[in-house]
Structures are given as C-alpha cells and as structure tokens.
C-alpha cells in the first residue's frame, strides 16, 4: 500500500535528500533487511529479532515503594 510522508516547508534540501535516500535504501534492501525483524500482531509493530523484548511486568519494581 501507499504511505504518506509529510514534509515541512522549512526543511532544507539536505534534509529532504537524507529522507529520500533512506527510502531508496529501504526499497533496494527490503528483501534482506526484513529477515532481521518480526511483526507483533498484538501491538502492530515490527521488532528487531536480536533485541530482547520487555514485558509489562519488567517494570513492576520501578513503582514499588
């Protein structure tokens, strides 16, 4: 599907070129890069496979008096 990207009129040409180059790199490398990520349907987000995921109870000790 289509993705909309909002650009601000105060962006410089350098900033715009950075974004366009990033989009180009993604489209050229998506077949390889997508292997490094997994989609979590429960939260609707992609996560890097080698990064441990935090769970809600991992924060319990933050709020214990």
PDBQT receptor file of N, H, CA, C and O in Angstrom, charges set to zero:
ATOM      1  N   UNK A   1       0.804  -1.189   0.000  1.00  0.00    +0.000 N 
ATOM      2  CA  UNK A   1       0.000   0.000   0.000  1.00  0.00    +0.000 C 
ATOM      3  C   UNK A   1       0.845   1.248   0.000  1.00  0.00    +0.000 C 
ATOM      4  O   UNK A   1       2.073   1.202   0.063  1.00  0.00    +0.000 OA
ATOM      5  N   UNK A   2       0.174   2.329  -0.070  1.00  0.00    +0.000 N 
ATOM      6  H   UNK A   2      -0.824   2.367  -0.121  1.00  0.00    +0.000 HD
ATOM      7  CA  UNK A   2       0.823   3.635  -0.100  1.00  0.00    +0.000 C 
ATOM      8  C   UNK A   2       1.077   4.147   1.304  1.00  0.00    +0.000 C 
ATOM      9  O   UNK A   2       0.306   3.880   2.226  1.00  0.00    +0.000 OA
ATOM     10  N   UNK A   3       2.151   4.875   1.454  1.00  0.00    +0.000 N 
ATOM     11  H   UNK A   3       2.777   5.091   0.705  1.00  0.00    +0.000 HD
ATOM     12  CA  UNK A   3       2.495   5.520   2.715  1.00  0.00    +0.000 C 
ATOM     13  C   UNK A   3       2.617   7.005   2.445  1.00  0.00    +0.000 C 
ATOM     14  O   UNK A   3       3.229   7.420   1.462  1.00  0.00    +0.000 OA
ATOM     15  N   UNK A   4       2.037   7.794   3.316  1.00  0.00    +0.000 N 
ATOM     16  H   UNK A   4       1.540   7.456   4.115  1.00  0.00    +0.000 HD
ATOM     17  CA  UNK A   4       2.141   9.248   3.169  1.00  0.00    +0.000 C 
ATOM     18  C   UNK A   4       3.253   9.761   4.066  1.00  0.00    +0.000 C 
ATOM     19  O   UNK A   4       3.412   9.316   5.203  1.00  0.00    +0.000 OA
ATOM     20  N   UNK A   5       4.006  10.686   3.546  1.00  0.00    +0.000 N 
ATOM     21  H   UNK A   5       3.877  11.047   2.623  1.00  0.00    +0.000 HD
ATOM     22  CA  UNK A   5       5.100  11.285   4.290  1.00  0.00    +0.000 C 
ATOM     23  C   UNK A   5       4.947  12.791   4.211  1.00  0.00    +0.000 C 
ATOM     24  O   UNK A   5       4.959  13.370   3.125  1.00  0.00    +0.000 OA
ATOM     25  N   UNK A   6       4.808  13.410   5.343  1.00  0.00    +0.000 N 
ATOM     26  H   UNK A   6       4.799  12.940   6.226  1.00  0.00    +0.000 HD
ATOM     27  CA  UNK A   6       4.602  14.851   5.388  1.00  0.00    +0.000 C 
ATOM     28  C   UNK A   6       5.948  15.569   5.471  1.00  0.00    +0.000 C 
ATOM     29  O   UNK A   6       6.782  15.264   6.323  1.00  0.00    +0.000 OA
ATOM     30  N   UNK A   7       6.136  16.514   4.582  1.00  0.00    +0.000 N 
ATOM     31  H   UNK A   7       5.459  16.762   3.889  1.00  0.00    +0.000 HD
ATOM     32  CA  UNK A   7       7.349  17.332   4.571  1.00  0.00    +0.000 C 
ATOM     33  C   UNK A   7       6.986  18.735   5.036  1.00  0.00    +0.000 C 
ATOM     34  O   UNK A   7       5.917  19.246   4.702  1.00  0.00    +0.000 OA
ATOM     35  N   UNK A   8       7.861  19.352   5.796  1.00  0.00    +0.000 N 
ATOM     36  H   UNK A   8       8.730  18.937   6.067  1.00  0.00    +0.000 HD
ATOM     37  CA  UNK A   8       7.624  20.709   6.266  1.00  0.00    +0.000 C 
ATOM     38  C   UNK A   8       8.313  21.699   5.331  1.00  0.00    +0.000 C 
ATOM     39  O   UNK A   8       9.430  21.446   4.881  1.00  0.00    +0.000 OA
ATOM     40  N   UNK A   9       7.661  22.821   5.034  1.00  0.00    +0.000 N 
ATOM     41  H   UNK A   9       6.753  23.027   5.399  1.00  0.00    +0.000 HD
ATOM     42  CA  UNK A   9       8.256  23.790   4.098  1.00  0.00    +0.000 C 
ATOM     43  C   UNK A   9       9.600  24.358   4.552  1.00  0.00    +0.000 C 
ATOM     44  O   UNK A   9      10.340  24.907   3.736  1.00  0.00    +0.000 OA
ATOM     45  N   UNK A  10       9.925  24.238   5.826  1.00  0.00    +0.000 N 
ATOM     46  H   UNK A  10       9.324  23.792   6.490  1.00  0.00    +0.000 HD
ATOM     47  CA  UNK A  10      11.206  24.779   6.296  1.00  0.00    +0.000 C 
ATOM     48  C   UNK A  10      12.347  23.767   6.197  1.00  0.00    +0.000 C 
ATOM     49  O   UNK A  10      13.479  24.070   6.575  1.00  0.00    +0.000 OA
ATOM     50  N   UNK A  11      12.050  22.556   5.686  1.00  0.00    +0.000 N 
ATOM     51  H   UNK A  11      11.131  22.310   5.379  1.00  0.00    +0.000 HD
ATOM     52  CA  UNK A  11      13.105  21.551   5.528  1.00  0.00    +0.000 C 
ATOM     53  C   UNK A  11      14.112  22.014   4.492  1.00  0.00    +0.000 C 
ATOM     54  O   UNK A  11      13.762  22.632   3.487  1.00  0.00    +0.000 OA
ATOM     55  N   UNK A  12      15.372  21.699   4.761  1.00  0.00    +0.000 N 
ATOM     56  H   UNK A  12      15.656  21.196   5.577  1.00  0.00    +0.000 HD
ATOM     57  CA  UNK A  12      16.413  22.046   3.797  1.00  0.00    +0.000 C 
ATOM     58  C   UNK A  12      16.489  20.960   2.727  1.00  0.00    +0.000 C 
ATOM     59  O   UNK A  12      15.967  19.860   2.909  1.00  0.00    +0.000 OA
ATOM     60  N   UNK A  13      17.137  21.276   1.619  1.00  0.00    +0.000 N 
ATOM     61  H   UNK A  13      17.561  22.170   1.471  1.00  0.00    +0.000 HD
ATOM     62  CA  UNK A  13      17.353  20.278   0.570  1.00  0.00    +0.000 C 
ATOM     63  C   UNK A  13      18.154  19.104   1.109  1.00  0.00    +0.000 C 
ATOM     64  O   UNK A  13      17.915  17.958   0.727  1.00  0.00    +0.000 OA
ATOM     65  N   UNK A  14      19.100  19.384   1.991  1.00  0.00    +0.000 N 
ATOM     66  H   UNK A  14      19.294  20.314   2.301  1.00  0.00    +0.000 HD
ATOM     67  CA  UNK A  14      19.919  18.326   2.593  1.00  0.00    +0.000 C 
ATOM     68  C   UNK A  14      19.048  17.364   3.408  1.00  0.00    +0.000 C 
ATOM     69  O   UNK A  14      19.222  16.149   3.322  1.00  0.00    +0.000 OA
ATOM     70  N   UNK A  15      18.120  17.899   4.191  1.00  0.00    +0.000 N 
ATOM     71  H   UNK A  15      17.979  18.886   4.261  1.00  0.00    +0.000 HD
ATOM     72  CA  UNK A  15      17.219  17.050   4.980  1.00  0.00    +0.000 C 
ATOM     73  C   UNK A  15      16.314  16.221   4.072  1.00  0.00    +0.000 C 
ATOM     74  O   UNK A  15      16.099  15.035   4.326  1.00  0.00    +0.000 OA
ATOM     75  N   UNK A  16      15.792  16.828   3.033  1.00  0.00    +0.000 N 
ATOM     76  H   UNK A  16      15.967  17.791   2.828  1.00  0.00    +0.000 HD
ATOM     77  CA  UNK A  16      14.932  16.113   2.095  1.00  0.00    +0.000 C 
ATOM     78  C   UNK A  16      15.709  15.011   1.377  1.00  0.00    +0.000 C 
ATOM     79  O   UNK A  16      15.204  13.900   1.217  1.00  0.00    +0.000 OA
ATOM     80  N   UNK A  17      16.929  15.311   0.948  1.00  0.00    +0.000 N 
ATOM     81  H   UNK A  17      17.339  16.213   1.078  1.00  0.00    +0.000 HD
ATOM     82  CA  UNK A  17      17.759  14.299   0.293  1.00  0.00    +0.000 C 
ATOM     83  C   UNK A  17      18.081  13.143   1.235  1.00  0.00    +0.000 C 
ATOM     84  O   UNK A  17      18.139  11.993   0.802  1.00  0.00    +0.000 OA
ATOM     85  N   UNK A  18      18.288  13.431   2.503  1.00  0.00    +0.000 N 
ATOM     86  H   UNK A  18      18.240  14.366   2.855  1.00  0.00    +0.000 HD
ATOM     87  CA  UNK A  18      18.541  12.384   3.501  1.00  0.00    +0.000 C 
ATOM     88  C   UNK A  18      17.346  11.435   3.571  1.00  0.00    +0.000 C 
ATOM     89  O   UNK A  18      17.518  10.216   3.557  1.00  0.00    +0.000 OA
ATOM     90  N   UNK A  19      16.138  11.991   3.647  1.00  0.00    +0.000 N 
ATOM     91  H   UNK A  19      15.999  12.981   3.658  1.00  0.00    +0.000 HD
ATOM     92  CA  UNK A  19      14.919  11.181   3.726  1.00  0.00    +0.000 C 
ATOM     93  C   UNK A  19      14.731  10.364   2.452  1.00  0.00    +0.000 C 
ATOM     94  O   UNK A  19      14.452   9.167   2.515  1.00  0.00    +0.000 OA
ATOM     95  N   UNK A  20      14.881  11.003   1.310  1.00  0.00    +0.000 N 
ATOM     96  H   UNK A  20      15.107  11.975   1.259  1.00  0.00    +0.000 HD
ATOM     97  CA  UNK A  20      14.707  10.293   0.037  1.00  0.00    +0.000 C 
ATOM     98  C   UNK A  20      15.733   9.177  -0.129  1.00  0.00    +0.000 C 
ATOM     99  O   UNK A  20      15.405   8.109  -0.644  1.00  0.00    +0.000 OA
ATOM    100  N   UNK A  21      16.969   9.413   0.302  1.00  0.00    +0.000 N 
ATOM    101  H   UNK A  21      17.236  10.281   0.721  1.00  0.00    +0.000 HD
ATOM    102  CA  UNK A  21      17.993   8.381   0.237  1.00  0.00    +0.000 C 
ATOM    103  C   UNK A  21      17.644   7.213   1.159  1.00  0.00    +0.000 C 
ATOM    104  O   UNK A  21      17.858   6.056   0.799  1.00  0.00    +0.000 OA
ATOM    105  N   UNK A  22      17.112   7.508   2.339  1.00  0.00    +0.000 N 
ATOM    106  H   UNK A  22      16.939   8.449   2.632  1.00  0.00    +0.000 HD
ATOM    107  CA  UNK A  22      16.705   6.453   3.267  1.00  0.00    +0.000 C 
ATOM    108  C   UNK A  22      15.593   5.596   2.661  1.00  0.00    +0.000 C 
ATOM    109  O   UNK A  22      15.634   4.369   2.754  1.00  0.00    +0.000 OA
ATOM    110  N   UNK A  23      14.607   6.234   2.047  1.00  0.00    +0.000 N 
ATOM    111  H   UNK A  23      14.574   7.231   1.972  1.00  0.00    +0.000 HD
ATOM    112  CA  UNK A  23      13.510   5.496   1.401  1.00  0.00    +0.000 C 
ATOM    113  C   UNK A  23      14.056   4.635   0.271  1.00  0.00    +0.000 C 
ATOM    114  O   UNK A  23      13.644   3.486   0.105  1.00  0.00    +0.000 OA
ATOM    115  N   UNK A  24      14.981   5.187  -0.504  1.00  0.00    +0.000 N 
ATOM    116  H   UNK A  24      15.316   6.119  -0.370  1.00  0.00    +0.000 HD
ATOM    117  CA  UNK A  24      15.591   4.432  -1.606  1.00  0.00    +0.000 C 
ATOM    118  C   UNK A  24      16.335   3.209  -1.078  1.00  0.00    +0.000 C 
ATOM    119  O   UNK A  24      16.205   2.118  -1.634  1.00  0.00    +0.000 OA
ATOM    120  N   UNK A  25      17.113   3.381  -0.009  1.00  0.00    +0.000 N 
ATOM    121  H   UNK A  25      17.218   4.266   0.443  1.00  0.00    +0.000 HD
ATOM    122  CA  UNK A  25      17.850   2.261   0.568  1.00  0.00    +0.000 C 
ATOM    123  C   UNK A  25      16.903   1.170   1.080  1.00  0.00    +0.000 C 
ATOM    124  O   UNK A  25      17.164  -0.022   0.912  1.00  0.00    +0.000 OA
ATOM    125  N   UNK A  26      15.814   1.590   1.699  1.00  0.00    +0.000 N 
ATOM    126  H   UNK A  26      15.602   2.558   1.836  1.00  0.00    +0.000 HD
ATOM    127  CA  UNK A  26      14.843   0.619   2.207  1.00  0.00    +0.000 C 
ATOM    128  C   UNK A  26      14.257  -0.191   1.059  1.00  0.00    +0.000 C 
ATOM    129  O   UNK A  26      14.179  -1.416   1.142  1.00  0.00    +0.000 OA
ATOM    130  N   UNK A  27      13.844   0.483  -0.012  1.00  0.00    +0.000 N 
ATOM    131  H   UNK A  27      13.908   1.478  -0.080  1.00  0.00    +0.000 HD
ATOM    132  CA  UNK A  27      13.225  -0.240  -1.127  1.00  0.00    +0.000 C 
ATOM    133  C   UNK A  27      14.227  -1.161  -1.823  1.00  0.00    +0.000 C 
ATOM    134  O   UNK A  27      13.846  -2.221  -2.318  1.00  0.00    +0.000 OA
ATOM    135  N   UNK A  28      15.491  -0.771  -1.866  1.00  0.00    +0.000 N 
ATOM    136  H   UNK A  28      15.801   0.090  -1.464  1.00  0.00    +0.000 HD
ATOM    137  CA  UNK A  28      16.502  -1.605  -2.507  1.00  0.00    +0.000 C 
ATOM    138  C   UNK A  28      16.925  -2.808  -1.657  1.00  0.00    +0.000 C 
ATOM    139  O   UNK A  28      17.369  -3.821  -2.197  1.00  0.00    +0.000 OA
ATOM    140  N   UNK A  29      16.791  -2.702  -0.342  1.00  0.00    +0.000 N 
ATOM    141  H   UNK A  29      16.430  -1.879   0.097  1.00  0.00    +0.000 HD
ATOM    142  CA  UNK A  29      17.303  -3.733   0.562  1.00  0.00    +0.000 C 
ATOM    143  C   UNK A  29      16.230  -4.457   1.361  1.00  0.00    +0.000 C 
ATOM    144  O   UNK A  29      16.557  -5.249   2.245  1.00  0.00    +0.000 OA
ATOM    145  N   UNK A  30      14.965  -4.207   1.074  1.00  0.00    +0.000 N 
ATOM    146  H   UNK A  30      14.700  -3.563   0.356  1.00  0.00    +0.000 HD
ATOM    147  CA  UNK A  30      13.893  -4.732   1.913  1.00  0.00    +0.000 C 
ATOM    148  C   UNK A  30      13.909  -6.256   2.013  1.00  0.00    +0.000 C 
ATOM    149  O   UNK A  30      13.603  -6.806   3.072  1.00  0.00    +0.000 OA
ATOM    150  N   UNK A  31      14.259  -6.941   0.937  1.00  0.00    +0.000 N 
ATOM    151  H   UNK A  31      14.508  -6.495   0.077  1.00  0.00    +0.000 HD
ATOM    152  CA  UNK A  31      14.272  -8.411   0.961  1.00  0.00    +0.000 C 
ATOM    153  C   UNK A  31      15.281  -8.949   1.968  1.00  0.00    +0.000 C 
ATOM    154  O   UNK A  31      15.020  -9.955   2.629  1.00  0.00    +0.000 OA
ATOM    155  N   UNK A  32      16.420  -8.296   2.090  1.00  0.00    +0.000 N 
ATOM    156  H   UNK A  32      16.632  -7.479   1.553  1.00  0.00    +0.000 HD
ATOM    157  CA  UNK A  32      17.430  -8.733   3.059  1.00  0.00    +0.000 C 
ATOM    158  C   UNK A  32      17.113  -8.234   4.466  1.00  0.00    +0.000 C 
ATOM    159  O   UNK A  32      17.200  -8.999   5.427  1.00  0.00    +0.000 OA
ATOM    160  N   UNK A  33      16.750  -6.974   4.594  1.00  0.00    +0.000 N 
ATOM    161  H   UNK A  33      16.678  -6.354   3.813  1.00  0.00    +0.000 HD
ATOM    162  CA  UNK A  33      16.540  -6.377   5.898  1.00  0.00    +0.000 C 
ATOM    163  C   UNK A  33      15.314  -6.931   6.621  1.00  0.00    +0.000 C 
ATOM    164  O   UNK A  33      15.302  -6.995   7.850  1.00  0.00    +0.000 OA
ATOM    165  N   UNK A  34      14.280  -7.332   5.873  1.00  0.00    +0.000 N 
ATOM    166  H   UNK A  34      14.289  -7.280   4.874  1.00  0.00    +0.000 HD
ATOM    167  CA  UNK A  34      13.064  -7.817   6.529  1.00  0.00    +0.000 C 
ATOM    168  C   UNK A  34      13.310  -9.119   7.297  1.00  0.00    +0.000 C 
ATOM    169  O   UNK A  34      12.536  -9.462   8.191  1.00  0.00    +0.000 OA
ATOM    170  N   UNK A  35      14.362  -9.834   6.962  1.00  0.00    +0.000 N 
ATOM    171  H   UNK A  35      14.990  -9.555   6.236  1.00  0.00    +0.000 HD
ATOM    172  CA  UNK A  35      14.694 -11.084   7.663  1.00  0.00    +0.000 C 
ATOM    173  C   UNK A  35      15.135 -10.833   9.098  1.00  0.00    +0.000 C 
ATOM    174  O   UNK A  35      15.092 -11.742   9.926  1.00  0.00    +0.000 OA
ATOM    175  N   UNK A  36      15.556  -9.613   9.400  1.00  0.00    +0.000 N 
ATOM    176  H   UNK A  36      15.591  -8.875   8.727  1.00  0.00    +0.000 HD
ATOM    177  CA  UNK A  36      16.044  -9.265  10.735  1.00  0.00    +0.000 C 
ATOM    178  C   UNK A  36      14.943  -8.812  11.690  1.00  0.00    +0.000 C 
ATOM    179  O   UNK A  36      15.211  -8.538  12.860  1.00  0.00    +0.000 OA
ATOM    180  N   UNK A  37      13.710  -8.733  11.198  1.00  0.00    +0.000 N 
ATOM    181  H   UNK A  37      13.493  -8.955  10.248  1.00  0.00    +0.000 HD
ATOM    182  CA  UNK A  37      12.615  -8.204  12.005  1.00  0.00    +0.000 C 
ATOM    183  C   UNK A  37      11.454  -9.180  12.062  1.00  0.00    +0.000 C 
ATOM    184  O   UNK A  37      11.272 -10.005  11.168  1.00  0.00    +0.000 OA
ATOM    185  N   UNK A  38      10.674  -9.073  13.122  1.00  0.00    +0.000 N 
ATOM    186  H   UNK A  38      10.822  -8.403  13.849  1.00  0.00    +0.000 HD
ATOM    187  CA  UNK A  38       9.433  -9.849  13.215  1.00  0.00    +0.000 C 
ATOM    188  C   UNK A  38       8.298  -8.901  13.585  1.00  0.00    +0.000 C 
ATOM    189  O   UNK A  38       8.493  -7.920  14.303  1.00  0.00    +0.000 OA
ATOM    190  N   UNK A  39       7.120  -9.214  13.082  1.00  0.00    +0.000 N 
ATOM    191  H   UNK A  39       6.962 -10.010  12.499  1.00  0.00    +0.000 HD
ATOM    192  CA  UNK A  39       5.949  -8.370  13.310  1.00  0.00    +0.000 C 
ATOM    193  C   UNK A  39       5.139  -8.943  14.454  1.00  0.00    +0.000 C 
ATOM    194  O   UNK A  39       4.812 -10.130  14.458  1.00  0.00    +0.000 OA
ATOM    195  N   UNK A  40       4.813  -8.102  15.425  1.00  0.00    +0.000 N 
ATOM    196  H   UNK A  40       5.079  -7.137  15.421  1.00  0.00    +0.000 HD
ATOM    197  CA  UNK A  40       3.977  -8.500  16.559  1.00  0.00    +0.000 C 
ATOM    198  C   UNK A  40       2.568  -7.991  16.283  1.00  0.00    +0.000 C 
ATOM    199  O   UNK A  40       2.295  -6.796  16.399  1.00  0.00    +0.000 OA
ATOM    200  N   UNK A  41       1.669  -8.919  15.914  1.00  0.00    +0.000 N 
ATOM    201  H   UNK A  41       1.891  -9.890  15.821  1.00  0.00    +0.000 HD
ATOM    202  CA  UNK A  41       0.296  -8.530  15.591  1.00  0.00    +0.000 C 
ATOM    203  C   UNK A  41      -0.428  -7.941  16.796  1.00  0.00    +0.000 C 
ATOM    204  O   UNK A  41      -1.334  -7.122  16.638  1.00  0.00    +0.000 OA
ATOM    205  N   UNK A  42      -0.035  -8.351  17.995  1.00  0.00    +0.000 N 
ATOM    206  H   UNK A  42       0.701  -9.016  18.123  1.00  0.00    +0.000 HD
ATOM    207  CA  UNK A  42      -0.680  -7.860  19.213  1.00  0.00    +0.000 C 
ATOM    208  C   UNK A  42      -0.530  -6.368  19.418  1.00  0.00    +0.000 C 
ATOM    209  O   UNK A  42      -1.433  -5.716  19.944  1.00  0.00    +0.000 OA
ATOM    210  N   UNK A  43       0.599  -5.824  19.010  1.00  0.00    +0.000 N 
ATOM    211  H   UNK A  43       1.333  -6.353  18.583  1.00  0.00    +0.000 HD
ATOM    212  CA  UNK A  43       0.834  -4.387  19.174  1.00  0.00    +0.000 C 
ATOM    213  C   UNK A  43       0.947  -3.656  17.839  1.00  0.00    +0.000 C 
ATOM    214  O   UNK A  43       0.998  -2.427  17.801  1.00  0.00    +0.000 OA
ATOM    215  N   UNK A  44       0.987  -4.424  16.737  1.00  0.00    +0.000 N 
ATOM    216  H   UNK A  44       0.945  -5.423  16.768  1.00  0.00    +0.000 HD
ATOM    217  CA  UNK A  44       1.049  -3.815  15.414  1.00  0.00    +0.000 C 
ATOM    218  C   UNK A  44       2.374  -3.160  15.101  1.00  0.00    +0.000 C 
ATOM    219  O   UNK A  44       2.419  -2.151  14.397  1.00  0.00    +0.000 OA
ATOM    220  N   UNK A  45       3.478  -3.735  15.628  1.00  0.00    +0.000 N 
ATOM    221  H   UNK A  45       3.441  -4.555  16.199  1.00  0.00    +0.000 HD
ATOM    222  CA  UNK A  45       4.789  -3.146  15.408  1.00  0.00    +0.000 C 
ATOM    223  C   UNK A  45       5.812  -4.203  15.004  1.00  0.00    +0.000 C 
ATOM    224  O   UNK A  45       5.650  -5.389  15.294  1.00  0.00    +0.000 OA
ATOM    225  N   UNK A  46       6.868  -3.749  14.329  1.00  0.00    +0.000 N 
ATOM    226  H   UNK A  46       6.999  -2.786  14.094  1.00  0.00    +0.000 HD
ATOM    227  CA  UNK A  46       7.994  -4.604  13.986  1.00  0.00    +0.000 C 
ATOM    228  C   UNK A  46       9.064  -4.460  15.061  1.00  0.00    +0.000 C 
ATOM    229  O   UNK A  46       9.268  -3.376  15.606  1.00  0.00    +0.000 OA
ATOM    230  N   UNK A  47       9.742  -5.561  15.359  1.00  0.00    +0.000 N 
ATOM    231  H   UNK A  47       9.576  -6.442  14.915  1.00  0.00    +0.000 HD
ATOM    232  CA  UNK A  47      10.813  -5.546  16.348  1.00  0.00    +0.000 C 
ATOM    233  C   UNK A  47      12.027  -6.278  15.790  1.00  0.00    +0.000 C 
ATOM    234  O   UNK A  47      11.889  -7.277  15.084  1.00  0.00    +0.000 OA
ATOM    235  N   UNK A  48      13.214  -5.776  16.111  1.00  0.00    +0.000 N 
ATOM    236  H   UNK A  48      13.326  -4.965  16.685  1.00  0.00    +0.000 HD
ATOM    237  CA  UNK A  48      14.450  -6.413  15.693  1.00  0.00    +0.000 C 
ATOM    238  C   UNK A  48      14.581  -7.742  16.429  1.00  0.00    +0.000 C 
ATOM    239  O   UNK A  48      14.406  -7.796  17.646  1.00  0.00    +0.000 OA
ATOM    240  N   UNK A  49      14.887  -8.809  15.703  1.00  0.00    +0.000 N 
ATOM    241  H   UNK A  49      15.029  -8.765  14.715  1.00  0.00    +0.000 HD
ATOM    242  CA  UNK A  49      14.895 -10.157  16.277  1.00  0.00    +0.000 C 
ATOM    243  C   UNK A  49      15.927 -10.358  17.374  1.00  0.00    +0.000 C 
ATOM    244  O   UNK A  49      15.668 -11.114  18.311  1.00  0.00    +0.000 OA
ATOM    245  N   UNK A  50      17.078  -9.719  17.300  1.00  0.00    +0.000 N 
ATOM    246  H   UNK A  50      17.288  -9.105  16.539  1.00  0.00    +0.000 HD
ATOM    247  CA  UNK A  50      18.145  -9.941  18.274  1.00  0.00    +0.000 C 
ATOM    248  C   UNK A  50      18.054  -9.086  19.527  1.00  0.00    +0.000 C 
ATOM    249  O   UNK A  50      18.925  -9.175  20.391  1.00  0.00    +0.000 OA
ATOM    250  N   UNK A  51      17.033  -8.271  19.645  1.00  0.00    +0.000 N 
ATOM    251  H   UNK A  51      16.325  -8.200  18.943  1.00  0.00    +0.000 HD
ATOM    252  CA  UNK A  51      16.864  -7.418  20.818  1.00  0.00    +0.000 C 
ATOM    253  C   UNK A  51      15.832  -8.034  21.749  1.00  0.00    +0.000 C 
ATOM    254  O   UNK A  51      14.705  -8.296  21.331  1.00  0.00    +0.000 OA
ATOM    255  N   UNK A  52      16.203  -8.271  23.018  1.00  0.00    +0.000 N 
ATOM    256  H   UNK A  52      17.119  -8.059  23.357  1.00  0.00    +0.000 HD
ATOM    257  CA  UNK A  52      15.210  -8.834  23.944  1.00  0.00    +0.000 C 
ATOM    258  C   UNK A  52      14.035  -7.878  24.130  1.00  0.00    +0.000 C 
ATOM    259  O   UNK A  52      14.216  -6.666  24.244  1.00  0.00    +0.000 OA
ATOM    260  N   UNK A  53      12.843  -8.436  24.158  1.00  0.00    +0.000 N 
ATOM    261  H   UNK A  53      12.695  -9.420  24.066  1.00  0.00    +0.000 HD
ATOM    262  CA  UNK A  53      11.627  -7.639  24.316  1.00  0.00    +0.000 C 
ATOM    263  C   UNK A  53      11.279  -7.502  25.790  1.00  0.00    +0.000 C 
ATOM    264  O   UNK A  53      11.340  -8.479  26.537  1.00  0.00    +0.000 OA
ATOM    265  N   UNK A  54      10.919  -6.313  26.206  1.00  0.00    +0.000 N 
ATOM    266  H   UNK A  54      10.869  -5.520  25.599  1.00  0.00    +0.000 HD
ATOM    267  CA  UNK A  54      10.469  -6.082  27.573  1.00  0.00    +0.000 C 
ATOM    268  C   UNK A  54       8.997  -6.456  27.693  1.00  0.00    +0.000 C 
ATOM    269  O   UNK A  54       8.219  -6.270  26.757  1.00  0.00    +0.000 OA
ATOM    270  N   UNK A  55       8.636  -6.975  28.832  1.00  0.00    +0.000 N 
ATOM    271  H   UNK A  55       9.268  -7.126  29.592  1.00  0.00    +0.000 HD
ATOM    272  CA  UNK A  55       7.245  -7.319  29.119  1.00  0.00    +0.000 C 
ATOM    273  C   UNK A  55       6.714  -6.357  30.175  1.00  0.00    +0.000 C 
ATOM    274  O   UNK A  55       7.495  -5.789  30.938  1.00  0.00    +0.000 OA
ATOM    275  N   UNK A  56       5.392  -6.165  30.230  1.00  0.00    +0.000 N 
ATOM    276  H   UNK A  56       4.758  -6.626  29.609  1.00  0.00    +0.000 HD
ATOM    277  CA  UNK A  56       4.842  -5.207  31.191  1.00  0.00    +0.000 C 
ATOM    278  C   UNK A  56       5.312  -5.428  32.619  1.00  0.00    +0.000 C 
ATOM    279  O   UNK A  56       5.558  -4.452  33.328  1.00  0.00    +0.000 OA
ATOM    280  N   UNK A  57       5.449  -6.679  33.074  1.00  0.00    +0.000 N 
ATOM    281  H   UNK A  57       5.250  -7.472  32.498  1.00  0.00    +0.000 HD
ATOM    282  CA  UNK A  57       5.851  -6.915  34.462  1.00  0.00    +0.000 C 
ATOM    283  C   UNK A  57       7.343  -6.626  34.690  1.00  0.00    +0.000 C 
ATOM    284  O   UNK A  57       7.789  -6.645  35.837  1.00  0.00    +0.000 OA
ATOM    285  N   UNK A  58       8.124  -6.361  33.640  1.00  0.00    +0.000 N 
ATOM    286  H   UNK A  58       7.762  -6.345  32.708  1.00  0.00    +0.000 HD
ATOM    287  CA  UNK A  58       9.519  -5.993  33.805  1.00  0.00    +0.000 C 
ATOM    288  C   UNK A  58       9.670  -4.642  34.515  1.00  0.00    +0.000 C 
ATOM    289  O   UNK A  58      10.752  -4.315  35.003  1.00  0.00    +0.000 OA
ATOM    290  N   UNK A  59       8.608  -3.876  34.571  1.00  0.00    +0.000 N 
ATOM    291  H   UNK A  59       7.730  -4.142  34.175  1.00  0.00    +0.000 HD
ATOM    292  CA  UNK A  59       8.658  -2.541  35.171  1.00  0.00    +0.000 C 
ATOM    293  C   UNK A  59       8.058  -2.489  36.568  1.00  0.00    +0.000 C 
ATOM    294  O   UNK A  59       7.996  -1.416  37.169  1.00  0.00    +0.000 OA
ATOM    295  N   UNK A  60       7.614  -3.629  37.097  1.00  0.00    +0.000 N 
ATOM    296  H   UNK A  60       7.665  -4.500  36.609  1.00  0.00    +0.000 HD
ATOM    297  CA  UNK A  60       6.962  -3.646  38.407  1.00  0.00    +0.000 C 
ATOM    298  C   UNK A  60       7.827  -3.042  39.503  1.00  0.00    +0.000 C 
ATOM    299  O   UNK A  60       7.318  -2.300  40.343  1.00  0.00    +0.000 OA
ATOM    300  N   UNK A  61       9.117  -3.339  39.513  1.00  0.00    +0.000 N 
ATOM    301  H   UNK A  61       9.530  -3.942  38.830  1.00  0.00    +0.000 HD
ATOM    302  CA  UNK A  61       9.982  -2.844  40.581  1.00  0.00    +0.000 C 
ATOM    303  C   UNK A  61      10.230  -1.335  40.480  1.00  0.00    +0.000 C 
ATOM    304  O   UNK A  61      10.722  -0.734  41.436  1.00  0.00    +0.000 OA
ATOM    305  N   UNK A  62       9.909  -0.724  39.368  1.00  0.00    +0.000 N 
ATOM    306  H   UNK A  62       9.509  -1.212  38.592  1.00  0.00    +0.000 HD
ATOM    307  CA  UNK A  62      10.058   0.720  39.233  1.00  0.00    +0.000 C 
ATOM    308  C   UNK A  62       9.076   1.471  40.130  1.00  0.00    +0.000 C 
ATOM    309  O   UNK A  62       9.345   2.591  40.566  1.00  0.00    +0.000 OA
ATOM    310  N   UNK A  63       7.941   0.841  40.397  1.00  0.00    +0.000 N 
ATOM    311  H   UNK A  63       7.722  -0.068  40.043  1.00  0.00    +0.000 HD
ATOM    312  CA  UNK A  63       6.868   1.537  41.098  1.00  0.00    +0.000 C 
ATOM    313  C   UNK A  63       6.611   0.970  42.487  1.00  0.00    +0.000 C 
ATOM    314  O   UNK A  63       5.599   1.294  43.109  1.00  0.00    +0.000 OA
ATOM    315  N   UNK A  64       7.513   0.130  42.979  1.00  0.00    +0.000 N 
ATOM    316  H   UNK A  64       8.335  -0.133  42.474  1.00  0.00    +0.000 HD
ATOM    317  CA  UNK A  64       7.362  -0.448  44.309  1.00  0.00    +0.000 C 
ATOM    318  C   UNK A  64       8.015   0.467  45.318  1.00  0.00    +0.000 C 
ATOM    319  O   UNK A  64       9.143   0.922  45.126  1.00  0.00    +0.000 OA
ATOM    320  N   UNK A  65       7.309   0.729  46.378  1.00  0.00    +0.000 N 
ATOM    321  H   UNK A  65       6.393   0.360  46.533  1.00  0.00    +0.000 HD
ATOM    322  CA  UNK A  65       7.865   1.608  47.433  1.00  0.00    +0.000 C 
ATOM    323  C   UNK A  65       8.667   0.829  48.416  1.00  0.00    +0.000 C 
ATOM    324  O   UNK A  65       9.206   1.400  49.364  1.00  0.00    +0.000 OA
TER     325      UNK A  65
